[in-house]
Amino acid sequence: MIHVFLAKKGSSDCAIASRKVLEDPDRPDQSWVIWIDLDHPEPDEEELVIDWLNILHPLTLEDIRMPKRHENGMPHLPKLEDFEDYTFLVLNPLREASLDSTGSATCTQLSCIVTDNVLVTWHYNPVVGIDALKQRIVRQGPLVGKGVDTLLQKVLDESVEGFIPIIDQVEENLDNLEEIIFSKPEPRTLEKLMGYKRGIQGLRRTLQHERDAVSRLMRGESSRIGRGDQVQFRDVHDHLLGFLEVLETNREMVSDLVQIYLACDSQRLNEVMRVLTGLSTLVLPMGLITGIYGMNVKMPETEWEYGYPMVLLILVSIAVGGFSYLKWRKWL
């Protein structure tokens, strides 16, 4: 599906158009700011935008279509490339604003093509923040008229802020696992911790690449971003740095929780072994006595009238005395 937003530079009025704008041979001039959003486009819609732009390098198209080529929709890692006629930016925003069953976040690919007056966002899956930005533009028309650099900054901002609930959920889940580890650790708890560790590492890798791309925009490595507009991306960069610090803290917390789990598991095993050792200590002398008198050999005690009751009394005394001693020493 193609969504088109148009506005005159500096104008507060924004027009919402259809693909007919791209099919019209009289294309808007440089005084117009245009945002084209390709939301899971059909092949004919892709070709329409490609022909309308008529500047995209084959390698750019290959990177854009990477999720389409892979069965699992694996996205290209975030990056920034500056060409002669356009700037190509790849982001990995969230597909869903929640963690999956393994504790990982599901990211997708958002490809941005920036020219002097056109911004094209291209994605094959729902993107957290894009729909909200469209609704915001409907309410606040002046946003488009401010220029493609401002639009790009808003797309980046919405994409990055979508990670806030995910990071909060990771912290909350780790706090819950910490309580479980100290109360009733289970083998499944360790499995969850490993899942969160993999999820955090994946998020850190994604956000690190996005931080590098935004840093390049801040340094003016894109000819489409004016010197006075580079400061707009500083806020996005600060958010990414903050998220990376939180994720690094969470990664260390997972490692600490794994060590605590192993220590608690070892302590629980030691408790079990201590109880079994104490019971074995009680049973051993009783087994020795019953083994001696269980031999098929005549002994003086066996002919005694009170021999059997005496043996039972000795066994009971050993059990009671041994148990009392172990309890006194706090070994049981």
Buried (B, 14 or more C-beta within 10 A) or exposed (E): EBBBBBBBBEBEEBBEBEBEBBEEEEEBEEEBBBBBBBBEBEEEBBEBBBEBBEBBBEEBBEBBBBBEEEEEBEBBBBBBBBBEBBBBBBBBBBBBBEBEEEBBBBBBBBBBBBBEBBBBBBBBBBBBBBBEBBEEBEEEBBBBBBBBBBBBBBBBBBBBBBBBBBBEBBBEBBEEBBEBBEEEBEEEBBEBBBBBBBBBBBBBBBBBBBBBBBBBBBEEBBBBBEEEBBEBBBBBBEBBBEBBEBBEEBBEBBEEBBEBBEEBBEEEEEEEEEEEEBBEBBEEBBEEEEEEBEEEEEEEEEEEEEBEEEBEEEBEEBBEEBBEBBEEEEEB
